[in-house]
Amino acid sequence: MEKAIKVCGERKQSVNLDLLTLYKILPPSLRSIAASVRGMYLRAWRYGSETQRLVEEALDRESWSTEKLTAWQEERLAHTLHRAAQTVPYYSEQWARRRAQGDRASWEYLENWPILTKDSVRCNPSAFVSKDCNIRKMFHEHTSGTTGTPLNLWWSRDTVRAWYALFEARCRRWHGVDRGNRWAILGGQLVIPVEQRQPPFWVWNAALNQLYMSSYHLSPEYIPYYFDALKRYRIQYLYGYTSSLNALAQEGARRGRTDLDMLVAITNAEPVYPSQRKSISHIFQCPVSETYGMAELVAAASECKEGHLHLWPEVGWIEIMNENKVIRDGLSGDLICTGLLNIDMPLIRYHVGDRAVLERAHALCACGRSLSMMASVEGRVDDTLYTRDGKKVGRLDPVFKGDLPIKEAQIVQETLGRIRVYYVPTNDFTLQSRHSLINRIRERMGDVDVILKEVSQVPQEQNGKIRSVICNLSEKELSECVRQKEC
C-alpha cells in the first residue's frame, strides 16, 4: 500500500511539474484563466451548502461559557484519541508494542501519549491517516518547508470545509469582510516566473475574487505597479506575509502613496512587530489583524479588534511544556498540540516547533468573546538564540523597537560568539544608529561580535517568507549550551 501511494505521488508530482512548466510560458491573460480554473477547484473543496451553518455555529461558540467550551473540547478530544488508537496505523502499532511490553496505560488519557515530532510525520506521513479513509479522495496539502523538508498532509472534504468556515468566521467576519469581497494575497505561490522583469506581477483568480500577487518581486522599482493593480482591481482588503505587506507599505510611504483605503490587512505566517503594524496601518488606512496557524491543523488563533489573539477551540487542544512538563498559563514554553479538527489524520501531542505564552485562565477580553487567548507567540524553537553561558534568548524583536531607522532586518547567530545582522536602512540611518543596534544586541546576548550587513532586501526562504531570527549553531555548540545549563 505504501509503495502504491509513493508511486502515485511521484506520478502526480511529474504531472504537476509539466503543468507548471506550461503555466510559466503562458501569456498573462491565460495565466489568470488558469488561476481561475484552479480557483474553481479550490472553491468546490472549501465551500458548500453547509458553509453558512458552520460559520454561524463557530460564531455562536464564541459566546459560550468557559466551562461549556472546555466540556465540548474534552468530548472531541476523547473521540480523537479513541479514533487514533483504533484506526490510525502509526498509533495502533505504537500502542500494540506498548501492550506487548506490559504497558497497561490507558490511551483515554492524553498524558499517556508520547510527544510527536515533525520527523516522525515526515518519515511516513500516510501512516497517520485513518484506515477507513481513501487517501486518493482526500485533499493533499503540504507545508512549504522552510528547512527544505516539507510535510505531506491529507484533509477530508469535511475537514477542509470546517477549516475554511472557521477562517470565514474568525478572520473575515470579525473585521467586516467576507469571501464575497475582492481581496489581494501576497503568499508563497510562484504565480509569476521569478525571472520576469515586467508587470503584471500577479494573476486574477475570478473564482475566489482574489488578486494573487507575487511576493518574489517586491523590489522598490516594481512596487508602484502593485499599488496601481490594487486600485485597478478595486481590492477591498489584504492578506499575506507580514514582511511582504510591510515591504509594500514602506515603499508606498516613500513614494507618498496615500490613495488606498482598505478595510483590513490580515497577516499570516510571520509575527507582526509594532513598527510593521504602524507602517501597514498608516499606508493602507486600516487596522492590521494578526493570525496564527499551520497546515498541520493543530492550532489556530486570530486577532480581534481589541488586539488580542484568540485561540480557535475547534482546531486543537493546547499544552505549554518545558522539559516534558506541562506548565501553567502565563509562562513561556514549547507549544504541544493535539489536533481536533482533522480527525482523519490526527496528530497527537504534536511538537509544533514554536514557543508561546497563554493568557492566564479566565482572562477576559473587551471584545466579549470567551475564547482563550495567546499572550504571545515567541518564535520557533530552532530560532532561539543562545548566550555564551547557555541562556536562551527567545525574543529579539525589542531590538528594533523605538526610533531605530531600519525598514526590516534579520538576525543570524553563526556561533556562540558571533551574530550577523542583515538590515535594510532608511535614509536616516547613521553611524550612531549602527552603534545603537550593536549595543541593543549585546545588551541581550552579552559579549558577542556583531557584524552588520547592509542589504537592499532581507533574504527570503524558498517559500517567500522571511525569518527574523535564525540560529545556525553547530550541534557541538548546542550540546555545550545544554551542558552549561545542567552545570
C-alpha positions as CSV (number, residue, x, y, z in Angstrom):
1,M,0.0,0.0,0.0
2,E,2.8,2.4,1.0
3,K,4.6,1.7,-2.3
4,A,1.5,2.2,-4.3
5,I,0.9,5.6,-2.7
6,K,4.5,6.6,-3.3
7,V,4.3,5.7,-7.0
8,C,1.0,7.6,-7.3
9,G,2.6,10.6,-5.6
10,E,5.6,10.5,-7.9
11,R,3.3,10.4,-11.0
12,K,1.2,13.3,-9.6
13,Q,4.4,15.3,-8.9
14,S,5.6,14.7,-12.5
15,V,2.2,15.9,-13.9
16,N,2.3,19.0,-11.6
17,L,5.8,19.8,-12.9
18,D,4.7,19.5,-16.5
19,L,1.7,21.8,-15.8
20,L,3.9,24.3,-14.0
21,T,6.3,24.4,-17.0
22,L,3.3,25.1,-19.3
23,Y,1.9,27.7,-16.9
24,K,5.2,29.7,-16.9
25,I,5.1,30.1,-20.7
26,L,1.5,31.3,-20.9
27,P,0.8,35.0,-21.6
28,P,-0.6,36.9,-18.6
29,S,-4.3,36.7,-19.6
30,L,-4.1,32.9,-19.9
31,R,-2.3,32.7,-16.6
32,S,-5.3,34.4,-15.0
33,I,-7.7,32.0,-16.7
34,A,-5.6,29.1,-15.4
35,A,-5.6,30.6,-11.9
36,S,-9.4,31.0,-12.1
37,V,-9.8,27.3,-13.1
38,R,-7.7,26.3,-10.1
39,G,-9.8,28.7,-8.0
40,M,-13.0,26.9,-9.1
41,Y,-11.5,23.6,-8.0
42,L,-10.5,25.0,-4.6
43,R,-13.9,26.7,-4.2
44,A,-15.6,23.3,-4.7
45,W,-13.4,21.8,-1.9
46,R,-13.6,24.7,0.5
47,Y,-17.3,25.8,0.4
48,G,-20.6,24.0,0.2
49,S,-24.3,24.3,1.2
50,E,-23.2,23.7,4.8
51,T,-20.7,26.6,4.9
52,Q,-23.1,29.3,6.3
53,R,-24.3,26.9,9.0
54,L,-20.7,26.1,10.0
55,V,-19.9,29.9,10.2
56,E,-22.9,30.7,12.3
57,E,-22.1,27.7,14.7
58,A,-18.5,29.0,15.1
59,L,-19.6,32.5,15.9
60,D,-22.2,31.2,18.4
61,R,-19.5,29.2,20.3
62,E,-17.6,32.4,20.9
63,S,-20.3,33.4,23.5
64,W,-20.3,30.0,25.3
65,S,-19.1,29.9,28.9
66,T,-15.5,28.7,29.6
67,E,-17.0,25.6,31.2
68,K,-19.2,24.8,28.3
69,L,-16.3,25.3,25.8
70,T,-14.0,23.1,27.8
71,A,-16.5,20.3,28.1
72,W,-17.1,20.5,24.4
73,Q,-13.4,20.3,23.7
74,E,-12.9,17.4,26.1
75,E,-15.6,15.4,24.3
76,R,-13.9,16.0,20.9
77,L,-10.5,15.1,22.4
78,A,-11.8,11.8,23.8
79,H,-13.2,10.9,20.4
80,T,-10.0,11.9,18.6
81,L,-7.8,9.8,21.0
82,H,-10.1,6.7,20.6
83,R,-10.2,7.0,16.8
84,A,-6.4,7.5,16.6
85,A,-5.6,4.5,18.8
86,Q,-8.1,2.2,17.0
87,T,-7.8,3.2,13.3
88,V,-4.6,5.1,12.6
89,P,-1.7,2.7,11.8
90,Y,1.1,4.7,13.4
91,Y,-0.7,4.9,16.8
92,S,-2.4,1.5,16.8
93,E,1.0,-0.1,16.1
94,Q,2.6,2.1,18.8
95,W,0.0,1.0,21.4
96,A,0.3,-2.6,20.4
97,R,4.1,-2.5,21.0
98,R,3.5,-0.9,24.4
99,R,0.9,-3.6,25.3
100,A,3.4,-6.3,24.3
101,Q,5.9,-4.8,26.6
102,G,3.5,-4.9,29.5
103,D,2.5,-1.3,29.4
104,R,-1.2,-1.0,30.5
105,A,-1.5,2.8,30.4
106,S,-4.9,3.9,29.0
107,W,-5.0,5.8,25.7
108,E,-8.0,7.6,27.0
109,Y,-5.7,10.0,28.9
110,L,-3.7,12.5,26.9
111,E,-0.8,12.5,29.3
112,N,-0.1,8.8,28.4
113,W,0.7,9.7,24.8
114,P,4.3,10.5,23.9
115,I,5.3,13.8,22.2
116,L,5.1,13.5,18.4
117,T,7.9,15.1,16.4
118,K,7.8,16.5,12.9
119,D,10.4,14.0,11.7
120,S,8.1,11.1,12.6
121,V,5.3,12.6,10.4
122,R,7.8,13.4,7.6
123,C,9.2,9.8,7.5
124,N,5.9,8.1,7.0
125,P,3.0,10.6,6.6
126,S,0.4,8.1,5.2
127,A,0.7,6.1,8.4
128,F,-1.1,8.9,10.2
129,V,-4.2,8.6,8.0
130,S,-7.0,6.5,9.4
131,K,-7.5,3.1,7.8
132,D,-11.2,3.9,7.0
133,C,-10.1,6.8,4.7
134,N,-9.3,6.6,1.0
135,I,-6.2,8.8,0.7
136,R,-6.8,9.3,-3.0
137,K,-10.1,11.0,-2.4
138,M,-8.6,13.4,0.2
139,F,-7.2,16.9,-0.3
140,H,-3.4,16.7,-0.4
141,E,-1.8,19.6,1.5
142,H,1.9,20.1,2.1
143,T,3.8,22.7,4.0
144,S,6.3,24.9,2.2
145,G,9.2,23.6,4.2
146,T,11.4,26.5,5.2
147,T,14.2,24.0,6.0
148,G,13.8,22.1,2.7
149,T,11.9,19.2,4.3
150,P,8.1,19.8,3.7
151,L,5.3,17.8,5.3
152,N,2.7,15.9,3.4
153,L,-0.8,16.1,4.9
154,W,-4.2,14.9,3.9
155,W,-7.6,16.5,4.7
156,S,-11.1,15.1,4.1
157,R,-13.7,17.3,2.4
158,D,-15.4,17.8,5.7
159,T,-12.2,19.0,7.3
160,V,-11.4,21.4,4.5
161,R,-14.9,23.0,4.7
162,A,-14.8,23.1,8.5
163,W,-11.4,24.9,8.4
164,Y,-12.5,27.5,5.8
165,A,-15.7,28.1,7.7
166,L,-13.6,29.0,10.7
167,F,-11.4,31.2,8.6
168,E,-14.5,33.0,7.3
169,A,-15.9,33.5,10.8
170,R,-12.8,34.4,12.7
171,C,-10.6,36.2,10.1
172,R,-13.0,37.8,7.8
173,R,-16.3,38.3,9.7
174,W,-14.6,39.7,12.8
175,H,-13.3,42.6,10.6
176,G,-16.4,43.3,8.5
177,V,-15.5,41.4,5.3
178,D,-16.5,38.1,3.8
179,R,-15.5,35.9,0.9
180,G,-17.6,37.9,-1.5
181,N,-15.2,40.9,-1.1
182,R,-12.4,41.5,-3.6
183,W,-9.1,40.8,-1.9
184,A,-5.4,40.6,-2.6
185,I,-3.0,38.0,-1.3
186,L,0.8,38.0,-1.0
187,G,1.9,34.4,-0.5
188,G,4.4,31.8,-1.4
189,Q,3.0,30.5,-4.7
190,L,5.1,31.1,-7.8
191,V,2.2,32.7,-9.7
192,I,4.8,34.6,-11.8
193,P,8.1,33.3,-13.0
194,V,10.9,34.6,-10.7
195,E,12.9,35.8,-13.7
196,Q,10.1,38.0,-15.0
197,R,11.0,41.7,-15.1
198,Q,7.9,43.3,-16.4
199,P,4.4,43.6,-14.9
200,P,1.9,42.1,-14.3
201,F,3.4,40.5,-11.2
202,W,0.0,39.0,-10.3
203,V,-2.9,36.9,-11.6
204,W,-6.6,37.5,-11.1
205,N,-8.4,34.4,-9.7
206,A,-12.0,35.2,-10.6
207,A,-13.4,32.2,-8.8
208,L,-12.2,33.4,-5.4
209,N,-12.4,37.2,-6.1
210,Q,-8.6,37.1,-5.4
211,L,-5.7,39.0,-6.8
212,Y,-2.7,36.8,-6.1
213,M,0.4,39.0,-6.1
214,S,3.9,37.6,-6.2
215,S,5.9,38.0,-3.0
216,Y,9.1,37.4,-5.0
217,H,9.0,40.7,-7.0
218,L,8.7,43.2,-4.1
219,S,11.7,45.4,-5.1
220,P,11.3,49.2,-4.9
221,E,11.2,49.6,-8.7
222,Y,8.2,47.2,-9.1
223,I,6.1,48.1,-6.1
224,P,4.4,51.1,-7.8
225,Y,2.9,48.6,-10.2
226,Y,1.4,46.7,-7.2
227,F,-0.3,49.8,-5.9
228,D,-1.7,50.5,-9.3
229,A,-3.1,47.0,-9.6
230,L,-4.7,47.2,-6.2
231,K,-6.6,50.3,-7.4
232,R,-7.4,48.8,-10.8
233,Y,-8.9,45.6,-9.4
234,R,-10.8,47.5,-6.7
235,I,-9.3,45.5,-3.9
236,Q,-11.0,45.8,-0.5
237,Y,-8.8,44.0,1.9
238,L,-5.3,42.5,2.0
239,Y,-4.0,39.1,3.2
240,G,-0.4,37.9,3.3
241,Y,3.0,37.6,4.8
242,T,3.8,40.3,7.3
243,S,7.1,41.1,5.6
244,S,5.5,41.4,2.2
245,L,2.8,43.7,3.4
246,N,5.4,45.8,5.2
247,A,7.6,46.0,2.1
248,L,4.6,47.4,0.2
249,A,3.8,49.9,3.0
250,Q,7.4,51.0,3.3
251,E,7.8,51.8,-0.4
252,G,4.3,53.2,-0.5
253,A,5.3,55.7,2.2
254,R,8.5,56.6,0.5
255,R,6.6,57.4,-2.7
256,G,3.7,59.2,-0.9
257,R,1.0,56.8,-1.9
258,T,-2.0,57.7,0.3
259,D,-4.6,56.8,-2.3
260,L,-5.5,53.3,-1.0
261,D,-8.2,52.7,1.7
262,M,-8.5,49.0,2.8
263,L,-11.0,47.6,5.2
264,V,-8.4,45.4,6.9
265,A,-4.9,43.9,6.4
266,I,-4.7,40.3,7.7
267,T,-1.3,38.9,8.2
268,N,-0.2,35.3,8.3
269,A,2.9,33.0,8.6
270,E,5.0,35.7,10.4
271,P,4.7,37.7,13.6
272,V,3.7,41.4,13.5
273,Y,6.1,43.8,15.2
274,P,4.8,47.2,16.3
275,S,6.8,49.1,13.7
276,Q,5.3,46.9,10.9
277,R,1.8,47.3,12.3
278,K,2.2,51.0,12.3
279,S,3.6,51.1,8.8
280,I,1.0,48.9,7.2
281,S,-1.9,50.5,9.0
282,H,-0.8,54.0,8.0
283,I,-0.3,53.5,4.3
284,F,-3.5,51.3,3.8
285,Q,-5.6,53.3,6.3
286,C,-6.9,50.2,8.0
287,P,-6.5,48.0,11.1
288,V,-4.0,45.2,10.9
289,S,-5.1,41.7,12.2
290,E,-2.5,39.1,13.1
291,T,-3.3,35.4,12.7
292,Y,-1.5,32.2,13.8
293,G,-1.8,28.7,12.3
294,M,-0.2,25.9,10.4
295,A,-1.0,23.4,7.7
296,E,-1.0,20.6,10.3
297,L,-4.3,22.0,11.6
298,V,-3.4,21.5,15.3
299,A,-3.7,25.1,16.5
300,A,-5.0,28.4,15.2
301,A,-5.7,31.9,16.5
302,S,-6.8,35.3,15.2
303,E,-6.7,38.8,16.5
304,C,-9.8,40.6,17.5
305,K,-10.3,44.4,17.2
306,E,-9.1,44.8,20.8
307,G,-5.7,43.4,19.8
308,H,-5.8,40.0,21.4
309,L,-5.0,36.7,19.7
310,H,-7.9,34.3,20.4
311,L,-7.4,30.6,20.1
312,W,-9.8,28.6,18.0
313,P,-11.1,25.7,20.3
314,E,-12.3,23.7,17.3
315,V,-8.8,23.2,15.9
316,G,-6.7,21.9,18.7
317,W,-6.1,21.1,22.4
318,I,-3.0,23.0,23.5
319,E,-0.4,22.3,26.2
320,I,2.5,24.5,27.0
321,M,5.5,22.4,28.1
322,N,9.1,22.9,29.4
323,E,11.4,19.9,29.7
324,N,8.4,17.5,29.1
325,K,6.4,19.0,31.9
326,V,3.1,20.9,31.4
327,I,3.5,24.4,32.8
328,R,0.8,26.9,34.0
329,D,-0.6,29.7,31.9
330,G,1.4,32.9,31.8
331,L,4.8,31.1,31.4
332,S,6.7,30.6,28.1
333,G,7.2,27.1,26.8
334,D,7.0,24.8,23.8
335,L,3.7,24.6,22.0
336,I,2.4,21.0,22.1
337,C,-0.9,20.5,20.3
338,T,-3.4,17.7,19.7
339,G,-5.5,18.3,16.5
340,L,-9.3,18.2,17.0
341,L,-10.4,19.3,13.5
342,N,-8.6,16.8,11.2
343,I,-9.6,13.6,12.9
344,D,-8.8,11.6,9.7
345,M,-5.1,12.4,10.1
346,P,-4.9,13.2,13.8
347,L,-1.6,14.5,15.2
348,I,-1.5,13.7,19.0
349,R,0.7,15.9,21.3
350,Y,2.5,17.3,18.2
351,H,5.6,19.4,18.8
352,V,4.8,22.4,16.6
353,G,8.2,23.9,16.9
354,D,7.0,27.3,18.3
355,R,7.2,28.7,21.8
356,A,4.2,30.6,23.2
357,V,2.6,32.1,26.3
358,L,-1.1,31.6,27.0
359,E,-3.0,34.2,28.9
360,R,-4.0,33.2,32.4
361,A,-7.1,31.2,32.7
362,H,-10.4,33.2,32.8
363,A,-8.7,36.3,31.4
364,L,-11.4,38.4,29.7
365,C,-11.2,40.4,26.5
366,A,-13.1,43.6,26.0
367,C,-14.4,42.2,22.7
368,G,-16.7,40.0,24.8
369,R,-15.6,36.6,23.3
370,S,-15.0,33.8,25.8
371,L,-12.3,32.2,23.6
372,S,-8.9,31.7,25.3
373,M,-6.1,34.0,24.3
374,M,-2.4,33.7,23.4
375,A,-0.3,36.3,25.2
376,S,2.4,35.9,22.6
377,V,4.0,33.6,20.1
378,E,7.7,33.8,20.8
379,G,9.0,32.2,17.6
380,R,10.3,28.9,16.5
381,V,12.3,26.7,18.9
382,D,15.1,26.3,16.3
383,D,15.3,30.2,16.1
384,T,16.0,30.5,19.8
385,L,19.5,32.1,20.3
386,Y,22.0,31.2,23.0
387,T,24.4,33.3,25.0
388,R,27.9,32.1,25.8
389,D,26.8,30.8,29.2
390,G,23.9,28.7,27.7
391,K,21.0,31.0,28.4
392,K,18.2,31.0,25.8
393,V,17.1,34.3,24.2
394,G,13.7,33.8,22.8
395,R,12.7,37.2,21.6
396,L,14.9,39.8,19.9
397,D,12.2,42.0,18.3
398,P,12.6,44.7,21.1
399,V,16.0,45.4,19.5
400,F,14.2,47.1,16.6
401,K,11.6,49.0,18.6
402,G,11.6,52.7,19.0
403,D,13.3,55.1,16.7
404,L,15.9,52.8,15.1
405,P,15.8,53.8,11.3
406,I,15.5,50.3,9.8
407,K,12.9,49.0,7.4
408,E,13.5,45.3,8.1
409,A,16.2,43.1,9.5
410,Q,17.3,39.5,10.1
411,I,19.5,38.3,13.0
412,V,21.6,35.2,12.4
413,Q,23.6,33.5,15.1
414,E,26.6,31.9,13.4
415,T,28.5,30.9,16.5
416,L,28.1,31.4,20.3
417,G,30.3,34.5,19.9
418,R,29.2,35.9,16.6
419,I,25.9,37.5,15.5
420,R,25.3,38.7,11.9
421,V,22.6,41.2,11.2
422,Y,21.2,41.8,7.7
423,Y,19.4,45.1,7.6
424,V,17.6,47.5,5.2
425,P,18.3,51.0,6.4
426,T,16.2,54.1,5.9
427,N,17.7,57.4,4.7
428,D,18.1,58.4,8.4
429,F,20.4,55.5,9.3
430,T,23.7,56.9,10.7
431,L,26.9,55.8,12.4
432,Q,25.1,56.4,15.7
433,S,22.3,54.0,14.5
434,R,25.0,51.3,13.9
435,H,26.3,51.7,17.4
436,S,22.8,51.7,18.9
437,L,21.9,48.5,17.1
438,I,25.1,46.7,18.2
439,N,24.6,47.8,21.8
440,R,21.0,46.6,21.9
441,I,22.0,43.2,20.7
442,R,24.9,43.0,23.2
443,E,22.6,44.0,26.0
444,R,20.6,40.8,25.3
445,M,23.3,38.5,24.1
446,G,26.3,39.5,26.2
447,D,29.8,39.9,24.9
448,V,29.5,38.9,21.2
449,D,30.9,40.1,17.9
450,V,28.1,41.8,16.0
451,I,28.6,42.1,12.2
452,L,26.2,44.4,10.4
453,K,25.5,43.8,6.7
454,E,23.5,46.4,4.8
455,V,21.3,44.8,2.1
456,S,18.6,46.1,-0.2
457,Q,16.3,43.2,0.8
458,V,16.4,40.7,3.7
459,P,17.0,37.1,2.3
460,Q,13.8,35.1,1.7
461,E,13.3,31.4,2.3
462,Q,12.3,29.2,-0.6
463,N,8.6,29.8,0.2
464,G,8.9,33.6,0.1
465,K,8.8,34.0,3.9
466,I,11.3,36.0,5.9
467,R,12.7,34.6,9.2
468,S,13.5,37.4,11.6
469,V,15.8,35.3,13.7
470,I,17.9,32.2,12.7
471,C,20.1,30.0,14.8
472,N,22.9,28.3,12.9
473,L,24.8,26.9,15.8
474,S,26.6,23.6,15.3
475,E,25.5,20.5,17.2
476,K,28.7,20.8,19.2
477,E,27.8,24.3,20.3
478,L,24.2,23.4,21.1
479,S,25.5,20.5,23.2
480,E,27.8,22.9,25.1
481,C,24.8,25.1,25.9
482,V,22.9,22.2,27.3
483,R,25.9,21.1,29.4
484,Q,26.4,24.6,30.8
485,K,22.7,24.7,31.7
486,E,23.0,21.4,33.6
487,C,26.0,22.6,35.5
